[in-house]
C-alpha cells in the first residue's frame, strides 16, 4: 500500500506506507540526507526516522536552515544534560530549549559550577558525541511518564508533567540518558562537529522569584568548526560593544541596586537622550502631530475600561490613594483617549495625531532585566492617530514613510518588517480583527513592501507592523511599531460627527518609531561600538593644549565652539599630548583639536578625528563649516 507525498515545489511522488522522511531524503540525494536533521510533515515537525502513515506535504529540514540549526542546538542541550548527569548523578533538570543564539539548560545540583566545571562537561560531551549516539522517541501514557521520573527523582520533570495537557507525552532516549521532550531531534550526535559552553547564570525555576534558583548553562554548536570560530569572534566583538560596559566607561548612565531595572542618566547620557528626543520633536511638526502629556498614575477604573486590567495586570504596578486603587501607567493609550474625549470632534478634525514622549512602568522579572534593553521604566516615543476608516491606509502609509525617514537619518538601512496577527489573549470580535489585519496588509502592499507574517504575535487590542533593524554585527532589534486598534475607541466610546451630522466611531492607530528611547540608545551604542556620529556624540570636540602656555588660546577656541552650538570640552592637564589623545580616543570623542606653539602663532588649530586620524591645521571658521556640514547631513 502506498501513500502520496507532496514536496514544497508542488511535485507529488508515491512511496510505500511506513517509509520514513529520512529514507525519502536518501532517495532524493545522499548529499541531502547527509545534512538532514528532521522533517516537517503536514506542518508538524517530525524526526527523520518517524514512519509516515498517510498522504501529506513533506519538507526535509537541513542543518543549514534556521529551523535545522535550532534542532541541532536543542539536541546538543540534551547531550550536555547527559554529560552533566554522568558527572553529577544527583543532578535534576529544568528546561533546555534552543534559543536565538544557541541553547541552555537549567540544572539543580549541589556543586557551584565554574569555568573548570564547564571544561569537564565539554570533555564528557565530546566523549558522548564521538560515540555516535542516536536519539530515539517513545510515547508513554502520562502515568507511565510520571512513574519514570519519580523513579529517577526529577521533581522538575514531574512538575512539568503535572501541568501537561497532552495524555501521551514523549520521551527521548540518547545513549543512557532519557529526557521529557516534544522533539524532534537530530538522528545522530555525529552531526555536531563543533560546540562550546559559553557561560553560567542563575535562573529562577519557571522565571518565578519565589522558586529555587537553578544554574543555567548556555552553549552553542555547529555542523562545521569554521562556523564556531566565526561565532566566537562575533561574541568577542559583541562584548566590546556591550552598551552596559560602554555606558559606564563613557559616563552615560548607570544602574543601582536601590532601583533595579531603573536607569540613572548621567549628564553626558542626557545630552544624547535629549538630542534624540529633540530630533524627533522637530519631525513631529513636519508630520502634523500635536504633542501631549498624560499623568503617570491613573485609577483602576480606567485600566479596567481599557482592558489592561484583564490582559496586562501582572505587568503593572499599583498604589492606593485615598482608599482608591491606582495604577502606574504601563502604556500611554488610555490617557490619550481621555484627551480625545475631552472635546467633541468633527470629521474635519480627523486625522488627529497626538504624540507623547510617555514615561511608562512595567513590572519585569529581575531575571530578564538587561541594561537598557529590558528595564522597568522607559520612555516611549508614542503617538495615537484618530482617523476615519477611509483614512486608515493613508495614515498607516504615512507612518511607514516616517519610520523609513528616521531610520535613514540614523543610517539603519538593513531591516525587515513583520505583520503580527491576533494573539491567543485578545479583545474584540473576529470581524474587527479581520478588518484590522486586512487594513495593515493593504497599506504594506500599497507601499510594495515585503513582509514576514508573524501569526499570533499582535498586541491584545490589535494587529501590528513591527520594524526589525539589523546592526553592524547583523543582530536584529525590534524597534518601530504601527498598531491598528478598533477596540479601544469602542471601550472609551470615542466619537466624531460625520459629514452626515451623525455620530461615528473613529479608528485608533498606535505608533512608535524608536520603540523606547532607552532601548534605542542601547542599540545605537552597540551598533556604533560607542563611536557615535558627531551629531549625536555627547562631547563632539575636545581641545587639547600642548602646555600651560597655550591654555588661554585653547580656552578662546573652546568659547568659540560653544558659541556656535558645539558640545566641546577642554583638557588642560599637564600630561603628554599622546596620553591625552589616547584618552580622548578611549572616550570615543569624534574630534580632537590640538593647540601648540605653531597653532597659536598661525591662529589655527590642528585637527584630529577618532576615525581618520590627523587632518592637519585649520582656521576655526574653516573647521566650523566642516562640522556644521557633518551635523546637518547627520554624517
LINLIN-V202544 format. One record per helix or strand of 3 or more residues. SS is the DSSP state (@ for helix, = for strand). FROM is the first residue (numbers start at 1). LEN is the number of residues. Records with the same first field share a line. If there is no record, write none. Layout:
SS->FROM-LEN / FROM-LEN
This chain:
=->2-6 / 12-5 / 36-6 / 44-3 / 56-7 / 102-7 / 134-6 / 170-5 / 177-4 / 194-11 / 213-10 / 297-3 / 317-5 / 324-5 / 352-10 / 377-11 / 415-6 / 452-3 / 464-7 / 476-10 / 507-6 / 541-5 / 568-3 / 591-5 / 605-5 / 613-6
@->21-8 / 30-5 / 66-22 / 115-16 / 142-10 / 155-9 / 189-3 / 205-3 / 225-17 / 243-7 / 257-3 / 267-20 / 300-7 / 308-8 / 333-9 / 347-3 / 366-3 / 389-21 / 430-17 / 487-5 / 517-12 / 548-16 / 577-10 / 597-6 / 620-14
